[in-house]
């Protein structure tokens, strides 16, 4: 957990006033073995604010952009993401990726999560992720029926476009986000199990129905 304090200090300047991490020490300590990382996203900050905070250049004119939709805007939250430098599920549509993640209790990225992930990834590895690739931002949306895709070009500039969910290409993939299986960390909630990539089940669901045998 020592690296967590360094991450917060160097990426956010200060950990004071930030929401407590709802992941357990055991869940944090296993991230290296699962090739994952912990990311913090503060509430109330727009994608434009986050780009300014982390000096991320973008091709988006945020003063004119009104169609990008993001999730959990009023809640600060932590999530776990893959440390892969490229997205997974390449040549799989956003529609197929969303279905696969949902079966595993996982969530998608949206633009705000993607920016927070990018800042954490750059802090840890010294480079931006997804250079010359596109990533479906499955937790958000674009307008009424589209989906945002984002990635970084060779010059480190964030590029954003709107596509349809059924589009697929060999240079387009997706990324997942694991939300904590608890609102807060207490003795009663510590035993709840987080969702894992590649493991189907209800661990990542907020609610589920027990099956009763007759």
C-alpha positions as CSV (number, residue, x, y, z in Angstrom):
1,X,0.0,0.0,0.0
2,X,3.1,2.3,0.2
3,X,3.0,2.9,-3.5
4,X,-0.6,4.1,-3.2
5,X,0.4,7.1,-1.2
6,X,3.2,8.0,-3.7
7,X,0.8,7.6,-6.6
8,X,-1.8,10.0,-4.9
9,X,0.8,12.5,-4.0
10,X,2.5,12.6,-7.4
11,X,-0.6,12.4,-9.6
12,X,-3.0,14.4,-7.4
13,X,-0.6,16.5,-5.4
14,X,-2.1,15.5,-2.0
15,X,-4.2,12.7,-0.6
16,X,-6.1,15.0,1.8
17,X,-9.8,15.1,1.0
18,X,-9.8,12.1,-1.3
19,X,-12.2,9.3,-0.9
20,X,-11.0,6.3,1.1
21,X,-10.0,3.3,-1.0
22,X,-12.7,0.6,-0.7
23,X,-10.4,-2.2,-1.8
24,X,-8.8,-4.4,0.8
25,X,-5.0,-4.6,1.5
26,X,-5.1,-8.2,0.1
27,X,-6.8,-7.0,-3.1
28,X,-4.3,-4.2,-3.6
29,X,-1.3,-6.5,-2.9
30,X,-2.3,-9.0,-5.5
31,X,-2.5,-6.5,-8.3
32,X,1.1,-7.1,-9.4
33,X,0.3,-10.8,-9.9
34,X,-2.9,-10.1,-11.9
35,X,-1.1,-7.4,-14.1
36,X,-3.5,-4.7,-12.8
37,X,-3.3,-1.3,-11.2
38,X,-5.4,0.8,-8.9
39,X,-6.8,4.1,-10.2
40,X,-8.5,7.0,-8.4
41,X,-11.1,9.3,-10.1
42,X,-12.4,12.4,-8.2
43,X,-15.9,13.6,-8.6
44,X,-17.1,16.8,-10.2
45,X,-14.2,17.2,-12.6
46,X,-14.9,17.2,-16.3
47,X,-12.8,15.6,-19.0
48,X,-11.5,19.1,-19.8
49,X,-10.5,19.6,-16.2
50,X,-8.7,16.3,-16.1
51,X,-6.8,17.1,-19.3
52,X,-5.6,20.4,-17.8
53,X,-4.7,18.8,-14.5
54,X,-2.5,16.2,-16.1
55,X,-1.4,18.2,-19.1
56,X,-2.9,15.8,-21.7
57,X,-3.2,17.3,-25.1
58,X,-6.5,16.4,-26.9
59,X,-8.1,16.8,-30.3
60,X,-11.4,17.4,-28.6
61,X,-12.8,21.0,-28.5
62,X,-14.3,20.7,-25.0
63,X,-15.9,24.1,-25.3
64,X,-18.1,22.8,-28.1
65,X,-18.5,19.1,-27.2
66,X,-21.9,18.4,-25.5
67,X,-22.6,14.8,-26.7
68,X,-20.1,12.8,-24.6
69,X,-21.7,11.0,-21.7
70,X,-19.8,9.8,-18.7
71,X,-20.7,7.7,-15.6
72,X,-20.6,8.4,-11.8
73,X,-19.8,12.1,-12.3
74,X,-20.9,13.1,-8.8
75,X,-19.1,10.2,-7.0
76,X,-15.4,9.9,-6.4
77,X,-14.4,6.3,-6.9
78,X,-11.6,3.9,-7.2
79,X,-11.3,1.2,-9.8
80,X,-8.9,-1.5,-10.9
81,X,-7.6,-1.6,-14.5
82,X,-5.3,-3.7,-16.6
83,X,-1.7,-2.6,-17.0
84,X,-1.5,-3.8,-20.6
85,X,-0.1,-1.0,-22.8
86,X,-2.6,-1.9,-25.5
87,X,-6.4,-2.6,-25.2
88,X,-7.7,-6.2,-25.2
89,X,-10.4,-7.8,-27.3
90,X,-9.0,-6.4,-30.5
91,X,-11.2,-7.0,-33.6
92,X,-14.1,-7.5,-31.3
93,X,-17.0,-5.0,-31.4
94,X,-17.9,-2.8,-28.5
95,X,-21.2,-4.7,-28.4
96,X,-19.4,-8.1,-28.0
97,X,-16.9,-6.6,-25.4
98,X,-19.6,-5.2,-23.3
99,X,-21.4,-8.5,-23.2
100,X,-18.3,-10.4,-22.2
101,X,-17.4,-7.9,-19.4
102,X,-20.9,-7.9,-18.1
103,X,-20.8,-11.7,-17.8
104,X,-17.8,-11.3,-15.6
105,X,-19.2,-8.5,-13.4
106,X,-16.9,-6.0,-14.9
107,X,-17.5,-2.4,-16.1
108,X,-16.2,-0.4,-19.0
109,X,-14.2,2.8,-19.2
110,X,-15.7,6.1,-20.0
111,X,-13.7,9.3,-20.9
112,X,-13.2,10.4,-17.3
113,X,-12.0,6.9,-16.2
114,X,-9.9,6.6,-19.3
115,X,-8.1,9.9,-18.5
116,X,-7.5,8.9,-14.9
117,X,-6.2,5.6,-16.0
118,X,-3.9,7.3,-18.5
119,X,-2.5,9.5,-15.9
120,X,-1.9,6.6,-13.5
121,X,-0.4,4.5,-16.4
122,X,2.0,7.3,-17.4
123,X,3.1,7.8,-13.8
124,X,3.8,4.1,-13.4
125,X,5.4,3.3,-16.8
126,X,6.5,6.7,-18.2
127,X,4.4,6.3,-21.4
128,X,0.8,6.7,-22.3
129,X,-1.3,3.6,-23.1
130,X,-3.0,2.7,-26.3
131,X,-0.7,4.5,-28.7
132,X,-1.9,4.0,-32.2
133,X,-4.9,2.0,-31.0
134,X,-8.5,2.8,-30.3
135,X,-10.3,1.8,-27.1
136,X,-14.1,1.5,-26.8
137,X,-15.3,3.5,-23.7
138,X,-18.1,1.2,-22.9
139,X,-19.3,2.8,-19.6
140,X,-20.1,6.0,-21.4
141,X,-21.9,6.9,-24.6
142,X,-22.0,9.4,-27.4
143,X,-25.3,11.1,-28.2
144,X,-28.1,8.6,-28.1
145,X,-26.8,5.4,-29.8
146,X,-23.1,5.8,-30.3
147,X,-20.1,5.0,-28.3
148,X,-16.9,7.0,-27.7
149,X,-13.6,5.5,-28.7
150,X,-10.3,7.0,-27.6
151,X,-6.5,6.5,-27.9
152,X,-3.3,8.3,-28.2
153,X,-1.3,9.1,-31.4
154,X,2.4,8.9,-31.8
155,X,2.8,12.4,-30.4
156,X,0.9,11.7,-27.2
157,X,-2.3,13.5,-28.2
158,X,-5.6,12.1,-27.0
159,X,-7.9,11.4,-30.0
160,X,-11.6,10.9,-29.5
161,X,-14.2,9.8,-32.1
162,X,-17.8,8.5,-32.0
163,X,-18.5,5.1,-33.5
164,X,-21.3,2.5,-33.4
165,X,-21.2,-0.4,-31.0
166,X,-21.2,-3.1,-33.7
167,X,-18.0,-1.7,-35.4
168,X,-14.9,-3.8,-35.1
169,X,-11.3,-3.4,-36.4
170,X,-7.9,-5.0,-35.8
171,X,-6.7,-1.7,-34.2
172,X,-9.7,-1.2,-31.9
173,X,-10.2,-3.0,-28.6
174,X,-11.6,-2.4,-25.1
175,X,-10.6,-2.0,-21.5
176,X,-12.4,-3.0,-18.3
177,X,-12.8,-1.4,-14.9
178,X,-13.3,-3.3,-11.7
179,X,-15.3,-1.5,-9.1
180,X,-15.0,-2.5,-5.5
181,X,-17.6,-5.0,-4.2
182,X,-18.4,-2.7,-1.3
183,X,-19.3,0.9,-0.7
184,X,-16.9,1.2,2.2
185,X,-14.4,-1.1,3.8
186,X,-15.7,-2.4,7.1
187,X,-15.3,-5.8,9.0
188,X,-18.7,-6.7,7.5
189,X,-17.8,-5.9,3.9
190,X,-14.2,-7.0,3.8
191,X,-15.1,-10.6,2.8
192,X,-17.0,-9.6,-0.3
193,X,-15.3,-10.8,-3.4
194,X,-14.2,-8.6,-6.3
195,X,-14.8,-9.4,-9.9
196,X,-11.9,-10.8,-12.0
197,X,-11.2,-10.8,-15.7
198,X,-11.8,-14.2,-17.2
199,X,-14.0,-15.4,-14.3
200,X,-17.7,-15.5,-14.9
201,X,-20.0,-14.8,-12.0
202,X,-21.9,-12.3,-10.0
203,X,-19.0,-11.1,-7.8
204,X,-19.0,-7.7,-9.5
205,X,-22.7,-7.2,-9.6
206,X,-24.4,-4.7,-7.2
207,X,-27.3,-7.1,-6.7
208,X,-28.1,-10.7,-7.7
209,X,-30.9,-13.2,-7.3
210,X,-30.3,-16.5,-5.6
211,X,-31.5,-19.6,-7.5
212,X,-33.8,-21.8,-5.4
213,X,-34.1,-25.5,-6.1
214,X,-37.6,-27.1,-5.9
